[in-house]
Amino acid sequence: MSSKSTPDERFLIKLYQTALATGDPHAVLDYRGIAKAMGQKETAMKNIIKHLAQANFLKKVGETKVYLTDRGCALALNALESAD
């Protein structure tokens, strides 16, 4: 992951990696654990999620759960490949 990546990109990548660890890149996950691991405050994370959902990179499920769309998975995978 590039040191110049945005918090949005870092969150997408972390969400992708966490979902992939469950065996399903589209798994529904609670974003709060990922935000805590990244050192992001909840308010900032809510804004990031709102913008990523508007751009169709992820979908919200309730208040605290999200999952990656196909477009979000592709972006995260692309970011991981370009970091290598």
Secondary structure, DSSP 8 states (H G I E B T S, - for coil): --TT--HHHHHHHHHHHHHHHTT-TT--EEHHHHHHHHT--HHHHHHHHHHHHHTTSEEEETTTEEEE-HHHHHHHHHHHHHH-
